[in-house]
Every structure is written in structure tokens, then in C-alpha cells.
């Protein structure tokens, strides 16, 4: 018997993750695109590769494949609203957000905790999602803050033990 999607989501929801917004500059004449993900991870140090997963019908996937680049904006604990804004099908309006173009032209969110800019390296099928691998060409820390976490459909604060 196949596993029920609802049960899989519930069980996996017990694994805490970080939260990032993947951004991509729009193709000529198109607006930039962004999507919230909690499936971001580093893949390799040499070469410097990261990956994220996104639904195969996502506008962000089409934009990343069309432009060949993207930025990973790692969100801080005070950015749950931004997380939700990019989680909707009609995502946040970049005109209302502080951001600037990175080395690839992808929007880098000025208030993010950190960013990584990537060239598209590879795309692999993954069921109803796609695994997107990027080669990191620029990165930076933008501020000191706790990261935004996702656990059981909420954003709990981390307890830092000293």
C-alpha cells in the first residue's frame, strides 16, 4: 500500500528545518520570482554546491531554468511574515521589499540572515517535485540573528544553550 500523503507530511513535520526564500530575476520583461522552501541544504564543499526542492509546476522552477541562476535567502527568526508571503501561489511583490540584485541578477533580500547566489548546475526529477542543484558563486552573512525554523507547521524560536 502506498503511504498516504497526509501521514507523510505529518511525520516529516516533526523534523525541524530552516526556512529560505529562493529568488530569481525574471526573464527579459518579467518580474522577479520567489518561493519559500524548507528543503534547502548544502551538498558539496568542492565544488561548492547546494540544493533545494520545489514542486515541478512551480513558477520559480520555470524562472530558474529560464535564467539559469538563483539566490537562496536564509530567513531570520523575525521573518515569518516574509516566509508566508512567498509561500503563496501569488508571491510577495518585490517592489515592496528591500532587496538588490546579486552577482547573477537574482534578488538578494536585504533583511535576510544570509544569502547564497548560484548558477544552475543540475535538475533531477523527484516525484511531484524537482531537485535543483546550484553552484555557489557568491555568498554572505547579512546580520546576526537566530534563523527562522519550521516545525509542525509553526515557527518556534530556538533555545540556545550556552
Phi and psi in degrees as GROMACS dihedral restraints (atoms count N, CA, C in turn):
[ dihedral_restraints ]
;  ai    aj    ak    al  type     phi  dphi    fc
    3     4     5     6     1   -68.7    20    10
    4     5     6     7     1   151.2    20    10
    6     7     8     9     1   -72.0    20    10
    7     8     9    10     1   137.2    20    10
    9    10    11    12     1   -72.3    20    10
   10    11    12    13     1   135.0    20    10
   12    13    14    15     1   -57.8    20    10
   13    14    15    16     1   -40.4    20    10
   15    16    17    18     1   -62.3    20    10
   16    17    18    19     1   -42.0    20    10
   18    19    20    21     1   -69.4    20    10
   19    20    21    22     1   -42.4    20    10
   21    22    23    24     1   -58.7    20    10
   22    23    24    25     1   -45.7    20    10
   24    25    26    27     1   -61.8    20    10
   25    26    27    28     1   -41.6    20    10
   27    28    29    30     1   -64.6    20    10
   28    29    30    31     1   -45.9    20    10
   30    31    32    33     1   -66.3    20    10
   31    32    33    34     1   -47.0    20    10
   33    34    35    36     1   -66.4    20    10
   34    35    36    37     1   -25.2    20    10
   36    37    38    39     1   -64.2    20    10
   37    38    39    40     1   -13.0    20    10
   39    40    41    42     1   -86.7    20    10
   40    41    42    43     1     1.4    20    10
   42    43    44    45     1  -103.3    20    10
   43    44    45    46     1   113.1    20    10
   45    46    47    48     1   -71.3    20    10
   46    47    48    49     1   142.8    20    10
   48    49    50    51     1  -134.1    20    10
   49    50    51    52     1   167.5    20    10
   51    52    53    54     1   -84.9    20    10
   52    53    54    55     1   177.4    20    10
   54    55    56    57     1  -132.8    20    10
   55    56    57    58     1   135.0    20    10
   57    58    59    60     1  -136.1    20    10
   58    59    60    61     1   157.9    20    10
   60    61    62    63     1  -113.6    20    10
   61    62    63    64     1   121.8    20    10
   63    64    65    66     1   -87.7    20    10
   64    65    66    67     1   126.2    20    10
   66    67    68    69     1  -121.6    20    10
   67    68    69    70     1   152.2    20    10
   69    70    71    72     1  -147.3    20    10
   70    71    72    73     1   132.9    20    10
   72    73    74    75     1   -65.3    20    10
   73    74    75    76     1   142.2    20    10
   75    76    77    78     1   -70.4    20    10
   76    77    78    79     1   152.6    20    10
   78    79    80    81     1   -60.9    20    10
   79    80    81    82     1   167.8    20    10
   81    82    83    84     1   -48.1    20    10
   82    83    84    85     1   123.1    20    10
   84    85    86    87     1    82.6    20    10
   85    86    87    88     1    -0.7    20    10
   87    88    89    90     1  -109.7    20    10
   88    89    90    91     1   153.6    20    10
   90    91    92    93     1   -74.0    20    10
   91    92    93    94     1   153.9    20    10
   93    94    95    96     1   -62.0    20    10
   94    95    96    97     1   159.3    20    10
   96    97    98    99     1  -126.0    20    10
   97    98    99   100     1   147.3    20    10
   99   100   101   102     1  -143.8    20    10
  100   101   102   103     1   152.2    20    10
  102   103   104   105     1  -148.3    20    10
  103   104   105   106     1   137.8    20    10
  105   106   107   108     1   -79.1    20    10
  106   107   108   109     1   135.4    20    10
  108   109   110   111     1  -136.0    20    10
  109   110   111   112     1   150.5    20    10
  111   112   113   114     1  -120.8    20    10
  112   113   114   115     1    15.1    20    10
  114   115   116   117     1  -105.9    20    10
  115   116   117   118     1    26.5    20    10
  117   118   119   120     1   -88.3    20    10
  118   119   120   121     1   139.0    20    10
  120   121   122   123     1  -157.1    20    10
  121   122   123   124     1   157.5    20    10
  123   124   125   126     1   -78.1    20    10
  124   125   126   127     1   148.1    20    10
  126   127   128   129     1  -116.1    20    10
  127   128   129   130     1   -43.1    20    10
  129   130   131   132     1  -151.6    20    10
  130   131   132   133     1   143.3    20    10
  132   133   134   135     1   -89.0    20    10
  133   134   135   136     1   -30.2    20    10
  135   136   137   138     1  -141.3    20    10
  136   137   138   139     1    97.1    20    10
  138   139   140   141     1   -76.0    20    10
  139   140   141   142     1   163.0    20    10
  141   142   143   144     1   -74.0    20    10
  142   143   144   145     1   103.4    20    10
  144   145   146   147     1  -126.4    20    10
  145   146   147   148     1   142.6    20    10
  147   148   149   150     1  -129.9    20    10
  148   149   150   151     1   165.7    20    10
  150   151   152   153     1  -143.8    20    10
  151   152   153   154     1   157.9    20    10
  153   154   155   156     1  -144.8    20    10
  154   155   156   157     1   161.8    20    10
  156   157   158   159     1  -117.1    20    10
  157   158   159   160     1   143.0    20    10
  159   160   161   162     1  -146.8    20    10
  160   161   162   163     1   151.8    20    10
  162   163   164   165     1   -59.1    20    10
  163   164   165   166     1   140.8    20    10
  165   166   167   168     1   -64.8    20    10
  166   167   168   169     1   -17.4    20    10
  168   169   170   171     1   -98.8    20    10
  169   170   171   172     1     9.1    20    10
  171   172   173   174     1   -67.6    20    10
  172   173   174   175     1   138.8    20    10
  174   175   176   177     1   -62.1    20    10
  175   176   177   178     1   -34.0    20    10
  177   178   179   180     1   -64.4    20    10
  178   179   180   181     1   -39.7    20    10
  180   181   182   183     1   -61.6    20    10
  181   182   183   184     1   -46.2    20    10
  183   184   185   186     1   -60.4    20    10
  184   185   186   187     1   -40.5    20    10
  186   187   188   189     1   -66.6    20    10
  187   188   189   190     1   -45.3    20    10
  189   190   191   192     1   -61.2    20    10
  190   191   192   193     1   -43.9    20    10
  192   193   194   195     1   -67.3    20    10
  193   194   195   196     1   -36.2    20    10
  195   196   197   198     1   -69.9    20    10
  196   197   198   199     1   -40.9    20    10
  198   199   200   201     1   -88.8    20    10
  199   200   201   202     1   -31.7    20    10
  201   202   203   204     1    83.5    20    10
  202   203   204   205     1    18.4    20    10
  204   205   206   207     1  -157.3    20    10
  205   206   207   208     1   161.3    20    10
  207   208   209   210     1  -161.7    20    10
  208   209   210   211     1   164.9    20    10
  210   211   212   213     1  -120.6    20    10
  211   212   213   214     1   142.6    20    10
  213   214   215   216     1  -103.9    20    10
  214   215   216   217     1   119.0    20    10
  216   217   218   219     1  -108.4    20    10
  217   218   219   220     1   107.1    20    10
  219   220   221   222     1   -80.4    20    10
  220   221   222   223     1   123.8    20    10
  222   223   224   225     1   -84.6    20    10
  223   224   225   226     1   149.6    20    10
  225   226   227   228     1   -93.1    20    10
  226   227   228   229     1   165.0    20    10
  228   229   230   231     1   -60.7    20    10
  229   230   231   232     1   -21.0    20    10
  231   232   233   234     1   -93.1    20    10
  232   233   234   235     1    15.6    20    10
  234   235   236   237     1  -116.4    20    10
  235   236   237   238     1    31.5    20    10
  237   238   239   240     1   -61.4    20    10
  238   239   240   241     1   -35.7    20    10
  240   241   242   243     1   -63.9    20    10
  241   242   243   244     1   -40.3    20    10
  243   244   245   246     1   -66.0    20    10
  244   245   246   247     1   -39.3    20    10
  246   247   248   249     1   -56.3    20    10
  247   248   249   250     1   -49.5    20    10
  249   250   251   252     1   -65.9    20    10
  250   251   252   253     1   -36.5    20    10
  252   253   254   255     1   -63.0    20    10
  253   254   255   256     1   -34.4    20    10
  255   256   257   258     1   -93.1    20    10
  256   257   258   259     1    -3.5    20    10
  258   259   260   261     1   -85.8    20    10
  259   260   261   262     1   -16.1    20    10
  261   262   263   264     1   -79.2    20    10
  262   263   264   265     1   158.8    20    10
  264   265   266   267     1   -61.9    20    10
  265   266   267   268     1   -43.7    20    10
  267   268   269   270     1   -91.6    20    10
  268   269   270   271     1    98.9    20    10
  270   271   272   273     1   -78.1    20    10
  271   272   273   274     1   175.4    20    10
  273   274   275   276     1   -56.1    20    10
  274   275   276   277     1   152.2    20    10
  276   277   278   279     1   -87.8    20    10
  277   278   279   280     1   119.7    20    10
  279   280   281   282     1   -63.4    20    10
  280   281   282   283     1   -25.1    20    10
  282   283   284   285     1   -62.7    20    10
  283   284   285   286     1   -24.3    20    10
  285   286   287   288     1   -94.3    20    10
  286   287   288   289     1    -0.4    20    10
  288   289   290   291     1  -115.0    20    10
  289   290   291   292     1   137.7    20    10
  291   292   293   294     1   -69.6    20    10
  292   293   294   295     1   120.4    20    10
  294   295   296   297     1  -159.5    20    10
  295   296   297   298     1   166.7    20    10
  297   298   299   300     1  -147.6    20    10
  298   299   300   301     1   161.3    20    10
  300   301   302   303     1   -75.0    20    10
  301   302   303   304     1   135.6    20    10
  303   304   305   306     1   -88.2    20    10
  304   305   306   307     1  -170.3    20    10
  306   307   308   309     1   -59.2    20    10
  307   308   309   310     1   -30.6    20    10
  309   310   311   312     1   -92.5    20    10
  310   311   312   313     1    -4.5    20    10
  312   313   314   315     1    91.0    20    10
  313   314   315   316     1    -8.0    20    10
  315   316   317   318     1   -71.8    20    10
  316   317   318   319     1   142.0    20    10
  318   319   320   321     1   -65.9    20    10
  319   320   321   322     1   131.6    20    10
  321   322   323   324     1  -107.8    20    10
  322   323   324   325     1   121.4    20    10
  324   325   326   327     1   -74.3    20    10
  325   326   327   328     1   118.8    20    10
  327   328   329   330     1   -60.4    20    10
  328   329   330   331     1   -30.7    20    10
  330   331   332   333     1   -94.2    20    10
  331   332   333   334     1     3.7    20    10
  333   334   335   336     1   -65.8    20    10
  334   335   336   337     1   162.2    20    10
  336   337   338   339     1   -70.6    20    10
  337   338   339   340     1   -43.0    20    10
  339   340   341   342     1  -158.4    20    10
  340   341   342   343     1   166.9    20    10
  342   343   344   345     1  -143.8    20    10
  343   344   345   346     1   155.7    20    10
  345   346   347   348     1  -135.3    20    10
  346   347   348   349     1   128.6    20    10
  348   349   350   351     1  -103.1    20    10
  349   350   351   352     1   137.7    20    10
  351   352   353   354     1  -136.0    20    10
  352   353   354   355     1   147.8    20    10
  354   355   356   357     1   -93.0    20    10
  355   356   357   358     1   141.8    20    10
  357   358   359   360     1   -62.0    20    10
  358   359   360   361     1   126.1    20    10
  360   361   362   363     1  -105.3    20    10
  361   362   363   364     1   -46.0    20    10
  363   364   365   366     1  -163.6    20    10
  364   365   366   367     1   157.6    20    10
  366   367   368   369     1  -133.2    20    10
  367   368   369   370     1   132.5    20    10
  369   370   371   372     1  -126.8    20    10
  370   371   372   373     1   143.0    20    10
  372   373   374   375     1   -68.2    20    10
  373   374   375   376     1   147.7    20    10
  375   376   377   378     1  -150.4    20    10
  376   377   378   379     1    64.4    20    10
  378   379   380   381     1    69.3    20    10
  379   380   381   382     1  -127.0    20    10
  381   382   383   384     1   -83.4    20    10
  382   383   384   385     1     1.1    20    10
  384   385   386   387     1  -117.9    20    10
  385   386   387   388     1   173.7    20    10
  387   388   389   390     1  -128.8    20    10
  388   389   390   391     1   141.5    20    10
  390   391   392   393     1   -96.9    20    10
  391   392   393   394     1   118.3    20    10
  393   394   395   396     1  -107.8    20    10
  394   395   396   397     1   122.3    20    10
  396   397   398   399     1  -108.6    20    10
  397   398   399   400     1   131.9    20    10
  399   400   401   402     1  -124.5    20    10
  400   401   402   403     1   145.7    20    10
  402   403   404   405     1   -90.9    20    10
  403   404   405   406     1   122.5    20    10
  405   406   407   408     1   -73.0    20    10
  406   407   408   409     1   125.3    20    10
  408   409   410   411     1  -116.5    20    10
  409   410   411   412     1   -14.8    20    10
  411   412   413   414     1  -157.2    20    10
  412   413   414   415     1   151.5    20    10
  414   415   416   417     1  -163.2    20    10
  415   416   417   418     1   162.9    20    10
  417   418   419   420     1  -174.4    20    10
  418   419   420   421     1   158.0    20    10
  420   421   422   423     1   -95.8    20    10
  421   422   423   424     1   131.9    20    10
  423   424   425   426     1  -103.9    20    10
  424   425   426   427     1   -25.9    20    10
  426   427   428   429     1  -164.6    20    10
  427   428   429   430     1   161.6    20    10
  429   430   431   432     1   -95.3    20    10
  430   431   432   433     1   119.4    20    10
  432   433   434   435     1  -167.7    20    10
  433   434   435   436     1   162.9    20    10
  435   436   437   438     1   -71.3    20    10
  436   437   438   439     1   147.2    20    10
  438   439   440   441     1   -76.2    20    10
  439   440   441   442     1   155.8    20    10
  441   442   443   444     1   -76.3    20    10
  442   443   444   445     1   130.4    20    10
  444   445   446   447     1  -113.6    20    10
  445   446   447   448     1   157.7    20    10
  447   448   449   450     1  -128.1    20    10
  448   449   450   451     1   121.9    20    10
  450   451   452   453     1  -151.8    20    10
  451   452   453   454     1   121.1    20    10
  453   454   455   456     1    51.8    20    10
  454   455   456   457     1    47.4    20    10
  456   457   458   459     1    64.6    20    10
  457   458   459   460     1    22.4    20    10
  459   460   461   462     1  -136.2    20    10
  460   461   462   463     1   176.6    20    10
  462   463   464   465     1  -122.5    20    10
  463   464   465   466     1    75.4    20    10
  465   466   467   468     1   -72.2    20    10
  466   467   468   469     1   151.9    20    10
  468   469   470   471     1   -78.9    20    10
  469   470   471   472     1   143.5    20    10
  471   472   473   474     1   -75.7    20    10
  472   473   474   475     1   143.2    20    10
  474   475   476   477     1   -99.3    20    10
  475   476   477   478     1   113.9    20    10
  477   478   479   480     1   -89.9    20    10
  478   479   480   481     1   122.4    20    10
  480   481   482   483     1   -92.2    20    10
  481   482   483   484     1   133.1    20    10
